[in-house]
Amino acid sequence: MPGRHNKIKNVLGISLIEALVSVVIVSIGFISIFQMVNYSVRSIDISGERTKSNYLVAMVAEDLIADKNKEDNNGKKFYERLLNTTTQGWRMGSCLSSGSTTTSFTNAPQNKIQKWDNRFSKKRIKCKGANDFKALKIFDICHSAVRPTCNYQVTQPLRNYERQLYYDKRHFGRMEVNLNNGKKRKYIYFQIN
């Protein structure tokens, strides 16, 4: 069996340099995979926040449309109360850690505003900076020849068929949510009445 012994003697193992090169190649692959996983996790997180904000923005619009004629303690309708405030709506400052208190009010408008404060707080939507805010603004539009008391007026001459269209005030809402320190904005415009 002298031939067999010579074959085993000629088989050489891998050198230390070859082992180091293979470890470097494998580690570069693992680093790139970890970076892709990290990017994927961040993308999923941002997408989840956008989805939550879409649902919450739609919730505010539905709340306002459903309870637009509910009156507060002063006898004002919900949309009129939001229209006549100094900000013409509701605004939640940036990055509130929790919503308003859990007090139950006796009227729908105050309960809705408290609900919005709780839903848009940091408990529900992540806050990344001072430019993250949530706001609802109410607009009223009419023609100046028909009703001169609107905030936004159409001043073009009216045709006969347009008189009925512009006779009543139209109220619109705009819900805005700023995310990612104001870099991403979500809007929804809706007609209240």
Helices and strands as residue ranges (DSSP letters): H 2-10, H 16-66, H 78-84, E 89-92, H 108-119, E 134-143, E 152-154, H 160-165, E 170-179, E 184-191
